Amino acid sequence: MSKTETYRAVLAEGLKSLVLEMLSMMAMVEVACTGSKEIETFSVTGPATGLMVMVGEYRTIVALCMPEPLLRGFIAGITGNDPDTLAKQDLRDGIGEMVSMICGGIKTKLTGADIELLPPMTILGSGYNAEWNTDQKAISPSP
């Protein structure tokens, strides 16, 4: 297996395992992932999205997208707060922290790789579609 193929395998497995671990252990929500697929265009539509760019030896964008009520439930599970009392800033901070934990975990799994994580970006709202063309196919976990 080439170094790039190893990276892609670690990334796919890391996304799957870290998302499941984070949501089940921290937010006490039972979730499952049935697989993953390669996609031609990286696209996010929200309404709540956390993005993080990983640069260096390997480059990728990791995005976590979910409906706002689901995000409120996850953050409430993590913080112990009532989902209805969470402010927009809590939601931005929460989804940014969630994608940061996922990317930090992936970076840890890629031992020896020269990778830097850029600060997370968050998008809240609806009526947008962000797309990126990539030089490689993207990996999308299937819920």
N, C-alpha and C positions, 0 to 999 in steps of 0.2 A: 504494500500500500504506500503510495507517495505521501510526502509531507502534507500536500494540499488535501488529499483524500482523508488523511488522518484528522486534519483540522476540521474539515466539514463534518466528519463523523462525530468528533468531540463536540462541535457546535450544536449539531442536531440533538444528540443525546443530552447535552448540557441544558439546552432550552427546555426539553421535555422534562427532565428530572428536576431541574431547579424551579420551574414554574409550579410543578405539582407539589414539591416540597414546601415552597414558600406559602402557597395558598392553603395547603392542608394543615401545616404545622402552625404557621403564624396567624392566619385568618380563620383557622378551624373550619374550613370549607372543604367538602369532599369533591374532588375534581378528577377527571380522567382524560388521557390523551390517547387517541386511537391510532396515531401514526403521524407521518409528516409527508410533505410533497415538495418537489422543486417547482418554483414558479419563475416565469420569465421577467416580470416587472414587480418591483417592490412597491406596494401600495398600502396606504393607511387611510381610513375613513372616519375613525373615531366612534363615538363622540368624546371619548377620553383616551388619550394616547400618550405614552411615554416613549421617547426615543433616545438611544445612546449610540454613539459612533465609537467603534473600536478601530484604532489605527496602528500601524507598525508593520511587523512581519506579515500579518494578515489584516485585511480590512473588511469590515462589515458594519451594517447598521442593524441594531436589534430594536424591535418595536413591540410594545405591549399595548393592545387596543381592547377596549371593553365599553359596554354601555355604562353611563354614569350611575344608575342604581346598583349595578354589580360592583363598581369601584367603591361606592359608598359603603356597601356591605363588607367588602374586603378590608377597607381602612377601619371601619368600626370594629371588625373582628380583631384587628391588630392592636388598635389603641384602646378599645373598651368604651369608646364614645358612642352616643346615639347617632345612627347614620343621618338622621334628619337635621342634626345640629352642626354637621361638618360644613365649614365654609369652603368657598372655591379654592382658597389658598391651601387648605388641608388636602383637597383633592389633587391639586398640582404637586404639592410636596409628596403626597402618598404614592402617586403613580410614578413620579420621578425616582423616589426611593426604591420602589419595587423593581423598576428596570435597572437601577444601579446594582441592586443585590444580585439580579440575574447575571448581568455582565461581569460583576466581580467574581461570581462563582465560575463562570465560563473561563475567565482569565486564569483563575487558580487551577482549573482542570488542564489548561494548556501550559503545563510546566515547561520552562525553558524557552518559551516563545517571547519575542520582543513585542509586547502589545501595550498600548496606552489607551485609557478610557477617557473620552472627552466628557465634559459635564452633560447631564441629561437635559433633554428638551421636553417640554410638555405642551400638549394642545388639548384644550377643553372647548367643547362647542360642537356644532353640527354644520352641515352644509359645505364641507370641504373634502377634497380628495387630493392627497399628496402622493406623487409617484416618482420613483427614481429608476432610471435605467442603470443596469449594472453590467460589469464585464463577465459576471458569472451568474448562474441561476441562484435564486434565493431559496431558503428553506422555510417552509411555513408549516408549523405544527397543526394537525387536524384535531379540532375539539371533539 
